[in-house]
Amino acid sequence: MIDEQLQDWIDKSLEEIATEEELKALENRLLSDEQARDHYLNEVNLHTSLRRRFSAEEDIPTISSFPSRPRHRLVVGWAMAASVALVAGIIALLAPSPEPTAVIAHVVGAYDEAGETYFAGGAVKPGRFELSRGVARLDFSSGARLTIEGPAQVEVIDEMEVILHLGVVTATIPESAIGFIVDTPAAHVVDLGTSFGVSVSEDGSTNVCVFDGEVEVSSRDGSETSKSARLLREGEAVRADGERSSIDSVAYDSSRFEKAWPVNSGVLQTTGSIRFVSPGPNFHPGNYVDNEHIVVFPERRGFIPSEPTRVDMVDPGQYEKRRNEELPTLLPEQRLTSYLLQLNAYPEGENPNRRRSVRGQITFAKPIVGVVMANRLLKKSEEVFGIPGVEYPVARMIEARPKGDQRQGFDTVILAADRRTLIIELQENPGNLDQFRVLVEAE
């Protein structure tokens, strides 16, 4: 409803005689009242049209005659300018804000160069992003994911390009972001649909490691990209030396990316004896024997099963065996990401056959929707969630403690109340294998 108060504020604003309080009141009214905004814009358009019409009928004064110009014409001019400025300000306030180049999706003890904490959800615009310590994952509007491990200096150019001046990053690039660029002082890295890691040392030398898919790497001469380029595939790595403008093949070694890669893959934190495995040519559970760690393998990402999935555990608490008819079922309507956890013990040391006991805790970025423990369910679920082309071992079992049994040697898997954290203790004899699969809500 258009009232006298509103009209008075509009008239005074157009005549440039409104007080600060009246202008503020008009602004608040326009921001909260769509009908008032429409009326105001109509009044401004009418005022501007009349001004143009009468100005066209008058002689435009020269600069020399400006001092004798009637004051009321100056007031009208100022009013028009003020009106345009106010309209522009209101439009800017009411218009939707442009999407940021990226958002901080996850952080693990991440601080900037001034010691201020980074928080998840923060917007990232083009410019420098410095990380004094910790890990932060940036999710770009293009769909690219970039996890940065401090200390690091990154310059965000846009949603398809960054410059890594120092530090370690891992990237996961979906189809929507193919062509994503990571520049360094020594290398120009172009994604071709893949997951890869890039590290830059103090002297600018660069290591590139391809976890999956392909990337193209060129050397850089100053700010210009060299014409020579190397195509890298899964399991390949190179080192670029800025001083020699060379790209040299090196042994594939993903160990320098083991802190950043888990966050890139949806794991926020691990404590205790848990080791996260980066993909590569030996990405096969049977290739990893480890008496000291529970090893985590990321499997299918963002997958919607076509059939219901039987699981052993969905609710917080400690895993206990159930009868088949009591097992919960996940309906085939949710996008899931799968992880395989294992303890693969082997004979070692002065007492090679002693039983191994390993503890750890893992927290995922998204809620856990189901855990698969039993042999037959593992076999069934790996047909859906397993790594394509990999043969999984069949003799594997999580041995839960029967109720009332006080003997030693049983496995413990607890789903915490936050539904994101698993507390694990696995015990296994050398030559045997403990495995279970964790199904997590996809990001």
Buried (B, 14 or more C-beta within 10 A) or exposed (E): EBEEEBEEBBBBBBBBEBEEEBBEBBBEBBEEBEEBBEBBBEBBEEBBEEBEEEEEEEEEEEEEEEEEEEEEBEBBBEBBEBBEEBBEEBEEEEEEEEEBBBBBBBBBEBBBEEEEEBEBEBEBEBEEBBBBEBBBBBBBBBBBBBBBBBBBBBBBEBBBBBBBBBBBBBBBBBEEBBBBBBBBBBBBBBBBBBBBBBBBBEEBBBBBBBBBBBBBBBBBEEEEBBEEBBEBEBBBBBBBBBEEBBBEEEEBEBEBBBBBBBBBBBBBBBEBBBBBBBBBEEBBBEEBBBBEBBBBBBBBBEBEBEEEBBBBBBEEEEBEBBEEEEBBEBEEEBEBBBBBBBBBBEEBEEEEEBEBBBBBBBBBBBEBBBBBBBBEBBBBBBEBBBBEEBEBEEEBBBBBBEEEEEEEEBBBBBBBEEBBBBBBBBBBEBEBBBBBBBBBBBB
